[in-house]
């Protein structure tokens, strides 16, 4: 007779500060894990994009070429390319190894808030204050986008792409989900300007944060609200929200210097993680492990489920 495996210990939430990295690039506007979680991208108000090693907190490369502050970035699945967007209205495709600009994509009429590769890294999608999402072919030399989605009535603040689906959040208070394969658009009205949008890891739900200091979980296919998470402060800044690696918890930045963790099913506040005294501007959850990145002012914090004494020693 085989005994069942012991249940994993109480849910492992990243609440131990492993290290703080002074990025030295002005205010960090966004922090992002790459696809496998081994590297970190930081977007600076000093116009630079930086690539870091997660385990050591060491700087690997700096990418310069934007004319104004960098607002978001993404890494291709094979880690060979980066894309970034900026207040300078451009999107840049970078070669990771050389640090060179592969292409500078112009066409948006205002600052570009969000950018992401599709899963094959053949298309870059960018969303702007001009109310459009532009789709750019990374392999073509054409400078025009292959598609422009202009359904939003106000700026696009956030977008995420998953397989053949794109979800966008707009200042017009709507979550739009595009089925790119079927050519269909589904719209859910939230009401308050949306600051961040993402898919759940299982792809069945969308999570959105908005300027009424609420995070909402919607059923992707019906638009039904499955959960509403409150207690944090989000009234004036574009702050990130996300789900934990196993979809057990909802996380959000807050203007009161904390990251809030809620139990996804119960909706109750599980943890209020103190980061500092300023606004927690951005966060990113590791794709497979209980590890979290946060950004506050000019620094990035790396959080883990357990203290990592050996790792800290090896980094010194």
Secondary structure per residue as TSV (DSSP state, phi and psi in degrees):
chain	resnum	aa	ss	phi	psi
A	1	X	-	360.0	130.9
A	2	X	-	-99.7	130.7
A	3	X	-	-78.5	144.3
A	4	X	-	-64.2	149.5
A	5	X	-	-62.1	143.8
A	6	X	-	-61.0	144.5
A	7	X	-	-64.3	146.9
A	8	X	-	-55.4	145.3
A	9	X	S	-55.8	163.7
A	10	X	S	-37.9	147.2
A	11	X	-	-48.1	132.3
A	12	X	-	-83.9	106.6
A	13	X	-	-107.9	136.2
A	14	X	-	-70.8	104.8
A	15	X	-	-132.5	-0.6
A	16	X	E	-101.4	127.1
A	17	X	E	-74.0	116.1
A	18	X	E	-88.0	-41.6
A	19	X	E	-165.3	158.3
A	20	X	E	-118.9	133.5
A	21	X	E	-113.8	122.3
A	22	X	E	-84.9	107.7
A	23	X	-	-76.6	-20.3
A	24	X	-	52.1	49.8
A	25	X	S	-142.4	38.8
A	26	X	S	72.9	-151.8
A	27	X	S	-74.4	135.7
A	28	X	E	-83.3	112.3
A	29	X	E	-80.1	-30.2
A	30	X	E	-154.9	147.3
A	31	X	E	-128.7	135.7
A	32	X	E	-142.5	134.9
A	33	X	E	-72.1	152.2
A	34	X	-	-81.4	-176.0
A	35	X	T	-61.4	-37.1
A	36	X	T	-98.8	-1.1
A	37	X	S	80.9	9.6
A	38	X	S	-90.6	-16.3
A	39	X	E	-129.9	159.7
A	40	X	E	-126.6	138.6
A	41	X	E	-109.6	133.4
A	42	X	E	-123.6	136.3
A	43	X	E	-107.4	125.1
A	44	X	E	-109.5	153.3
A	45	X	T	-74.2	-7.6
A	46	X	T	-90.9	17.0
A	47	X	S	80.8	4.3
A	48	X	E	-104.8	156.3
A	49	X	E	-119.2	132.9
A	50	X	E	-125.5	145.7
A	51	X	E	-114.3	129.3
A	52	X	E	-126.4	155.9
A	53	X	E	-84.9	130.9
A	54	X	T	-69.5	-45.5
A	55	X	T	-65.5	-33.4
A	56	X	T	-108.7	-16.7
A	57	X	-	71.7	24.8
A	58	X	-	-98.3	146.1
A	59	X	E	-77.0	129.1
A	60	X	E	-100.5	-39.8
A	61	X	E	-162.0	150.9
A	62	X	E	-118.0	134.6
A	63	X	E	-114.6	118.1
A	64	X	E	-121.6	138.0
A	65	X	-	170.1	-17.1
A	66	X	-	-78.2	153.0
A	67	X	S	-96.0	-5.3
A	68	X	S	-152.9	-175.6
A	69	X	-	-61.4	145.0
A	70	X	E	-88.2	131.7
A	71	X	E	-106.6	-30.1
A	72	X	E	-159.8	161.4
A	73	X	E	-151.4	162.2
A	74	X	E	-148.7	152.3
A	75	X	E	-110.8	144.7
A	76	X	-	-69.6	160.2
A	77	X	T	-61.7	-28.6
A	78	X	T	-96.4	7.2
A	79	X	S	64.0	17.3
A	80	X	S	-91.0	-19.9
A	81	X	E	-135.0	153.7
A	82	X	E	-124.5	153.5
A	83	X	E	-128.7	147.6
A	84	X	E	-144.2	158.5
A	85	X	E	-132.5	161.1
A	86	X	E	-148.9	165.8
A	87	X	T	-67.4	-9.8
A	88	X	T	-81.7	8.6
A	89	X	S	77.1	5.7
A	90	X	E	-111.5	160.9
A	91	X	E	-118.2	133.9
A	92	X	E	-117.6	134.8
A	93	X	E	-100.6	124.2
A	94	X	E	-112.7	149.5
A	95	X	E	-89.3	119.3
A	96	X	T	-60.3	-48.1
A	97	X	T	-67.4	-44.9
A	98	X	T	-88.8	-21.0
A	99	X	-	78.6	6.4
A	100	X	-	-85.1	152.9
A	101	X	E	-75.5	118.7
A	102	X	E	-79.9	-45.7
A	103	X	E	-150.3	143.8
A	104	X	E	-113.9	117.3
A	105	X	E	-101.3	118.4
A	106	X	E	-114.6	148.0
A	107	X	-	161.2	-30.1
A	108	X	-	-67.9	146.8
A	109	X	S	-92.3	-1.8
A	110	X	S	-154.9	-175.1
A	111	X	-	-59.1	145.9
A	112	X	E	-101.2	115.5
A	113	X	E	-84.9	-29.6
A	114	X	E	-148.5	150.1
A	115	X	E	-153.0	144.4
A	116	X	E	-158.0	146.2
A	117	X	E	-77.5	152.5
A	118	X	-	-74.9	178.8
A	119	X	T	-67.4	-28.7
A	120	X	T	-90.8	-2.5
A	121	X	S	61.1	28.2
A	122	X	S	-94.5	-16.7
A	123	X	E	-133.9	138.4
A	124	X	E	-105.2	133.5
A	125	X	E	-112.1	132.4
A	126	X	E	-131.0	140.8
A	127	X	E	-121.1	138.7
A	128	X	E	-129.6	164.0
A	129	X	T	-62.3	-15.4
A	130	X	T	-77.3	0.1
A	131	X	S	87.1	5.1
A	132	X	-	-116.0	154.5
A	133	X	E	-109.8	128.7
A	134	X	E	-114.2	138.4
A	135	X	E	-110.7	122.4
A	136	X	E	-115.9	133.6
A	137	X	E	-81.7	118.4
A	138	X	S	-74.4	-18.2
A	139	X	S	-97.0	-12.2
A	140	X	-	-93.1	155.0
A	141	X	-	-90.2	-2.0
A	142	X	-	-65.5	139.6
A	143	X	-	-91.1	-10.0
A	144	X	S	-89.8	151.2
A	145	X	-	-68.5	152.2
A	146	X	S	-80.6	-19.4
A	147	X	E	-156.4	146.0
A	148	X	E	-125.6	125.1
A	149	X	E	-105.6	114.5
A	150	X	-	-122.8	31.3
A	151	X	-	-74.6	-23.9
A	152	X	-	-67.5	147.4
A	153	X	S	-98.0	1.0
A	154	X	S	-153.3	-173.8
A	155	X	-	-61.1	149.3
A	156	X	E	-88.4	122.2
A	157	X	E	-98.1	-26.0
A	158	X	E	-156.9	147.7
A	159	X	E	-148.6	152.8
A	160	X	E	-142.1	143.5
A	161	X	E	-121.6	140.1
A	162	X	E	-145.3	116.3
A	163	X	T	51.6	-115.0
A	164	X	T	-101.3	15.1
A	165	X	E	-117.4	143.9
A	166	X	E	-126.3	132.9
A	167	X	E	-121.4	136.0
A	168	X	E	-126.3	149.4
A	169	X	E	-118.6	139.1
A	170	X	E	-129.5	158.0
A	171	X	T	-65.6	-15.6
A	172	X	T	-77.4	4.4
A	173	X	S	82.8	14.2
A	174	X	E	-118.0	142.9
A	175	X	E	-99.8	122.7
A	176	X	E	-114.4	129.9
A	177	X	E	-116.5	119.6
A	178	X	E	-101.9	125.1
A	179	X	E	-90.8	99.0
A	180	X	T	-68.8	-24.5
A	181	X	T	-75.9	-41.7
A	182	X	T	-92.3	-11.2
A	183	X	T	70.2	32.8
A	184	X	E	-111.4	151.7
A	185	X	E	-125.1	129.3
A	186	X	E	-117.9	131.9
A	187	X	E	-120.1	131.0
A	188	X	E	-118.1	130.4
A	189	X	E	-94.4	118.5
A	190	X	-	-96.1	-40.6
A	191	X	-	108.4	-48.5
A	192	X	S	-93.4	148.6
A	193	X	-	-53.1	132.4
A	194	X	E	-89.9	135.3
A	195	X	E	-104.0	-26.9
A	196	X	E	-155.1	145.8
A	197	X	E	-139.0	143.3
A	198	X	E	-156.8	162.2
A	199	X	E	-87.0	150.9
A	200	X	-	-69.3	161.0
A	201	X	T	-63.0	-31.5
A	202	X	T	-83.6	-2.0
A	203	X	S	76.3	6.4
A	204	X	S	-93.4	-16.1
A	205	X	E	-134.2	161.5
A	206	X	E	-118.2	144.4
A	207	X	E	-117.0	130.9
A	208	X	E	-135.6	141.3
A	209	X	E	-111.8	149.3
A	210	X	E	-144.5	168.8
A	211	X	T	-76.8	10.9
A	212	X	T	-98.3	22.0
A	213	X	T	55.4	48.2
A	214	X	E	-141.6	146.2
A	215	X	E	-116.4	133.5
A	216	X	E	-125.5	138.2
A	217	X	E	-105.9	121.1
A	218	X	E	-115.3	142.0
A	219	X	E	-67.4	126.2
A	220	X	T	-63.2	-41.2
A	221	X	T	-82.2	-33.2
A	222	X	T	-103.7	-20.1
A	223	X	-	81.0	1.0
A	224	X	-	-66.0	138.4
A	225	X	E	-81.2	119.5
A	226	X	E	-94.4	-23.7
A	227	X	E	-163.0	149.7
A	228	X	E	-133.0	130.3
A	229	X	E	-123.4	121.9
A	230	X	E	-136.3	170.2
A	231	X	S	127.5	-27.6
A	232	X	S	-84.0	176.3
A	233	X	-	-118.1	120.3
A	234	X	-	-146.7	89.2
A	235	X	S	-120.0	-23.1
A	236	X	S	-137.1	-7.1
A	237	X	S	-116.6	155.9
A	238	X	-	-84.4	98.6
A	239	X	-	-109.7	151.9
A	240	X	-	-87.0	152.0
A	241	X	E	-132.7	161.9
A	242	X	E	-164.5	174.9
A	243	X	E	-109.5	153.4
A	244	X	-	-69.1	170.9
A	245	X	T	-60.9	-24.6
A	246	X	T	-114.0	18.4
A	247	X	S	63.0	23.6
A	248	X	-	-90.1	-26.6
A	249	X	E	-133.4	148.7
A	250	X	E	-100.7	135.6
A	251	X	E	-122.4	147.9
A	252	X	E	-146.6	145.0
A	253	X	-	-67.6	167.1
A	254	X	-	-150.4	152.0
A	255	X	T	-77.1	-5.3
A	256	X	T	-97.3	13.8
A	257	X	S	87.2	11.3
A	258	X	E	-121.7	161.8
A	259	X	E	-107.8	131.6
A	260	X	E	-101.3	133.3
A	261	X	E	-114.2	125.6
A	262	X	E	-116.4	147.5
A	263	X	E	-68.3	124.3
A	264	X	T	-60.4	-43.6
A	265	X	T	-77.0	-48.9
A	266	X	T	-79.9	-25.5
A	267	X	-	79.9	2.7
A	268	X	-	-85.6	152.1
A	269	X	E	-74.4	120.2
A	270	X	E	-92.2	-39.9
A	271	X	E	-154.5	138.3
A	272	X	E	-118.0	100.7
A	273	X	E	-88.7	115.8
A	274	X	E	-76.8	120.7
A	275	X	-	-101.7	-40.6
A	276	X	-	175.8	-162.0
A	277	X	S	-98.5	-5.5
A	278	X	S	-107.1	-171.2
A	279	X	-	-72.4	132.3
A	280	X	-	-80.2	106.3
A	281	X	-	-78.5	-37.6
A	282	X	E	-151.4	155.5
A	283	X	E	-148.3	160.7
A	284	X	E	-151.6	130.3
A	285	X	E	-100.0	138.0
A	286	X	-	-58.8	141.6
A	287	X	S	-63.1	-28.0
A	288	X	S	-133.3	-10.6
A	289	X	S	-123.9	158.8
A	290	X	S	-76.2	76.6
A	291	X	E	-138.4	141.3
A	292	X	E	-133.9	142.5
A	293	X	E	-110.7	138.3
A	294	X	E	-129.8	154.6
A	295	X	E	-127.1	130.3
A	296	X	E	-140.1	123.5
A	297	X	T	51.4	-121.4
A	298	X	T	-97.1	10.8
A	299	X	E	-122.4	154.8
A	300	X	E	-119.6	136.1
A	301	X	E	-109.5	138.4
A	302	X	E	-108.8	125.1
A	303	X	E	-117.2	142.1
A	304	X	E	-132.5	168.2
A	305	X	S	-74.1	-27.5
A	306	X	S	-128.3	149.6
A	307	X	-	-62.6	144.3
A	308	X	-	-119.9	77.4
A	309	X	H	-63.1	-44.5
A	310	X	H	-62.9	-41.4
A	311	X	H	-63.6	-40.8
A	312	X	H	-63.4	-41.7
A	313	X	H	-62.0	-44.5
A	314	X	H	-68.3	-21.6
A	315	X	H	-82.1	-16.4
A	316	X	-	-81.9	360.0
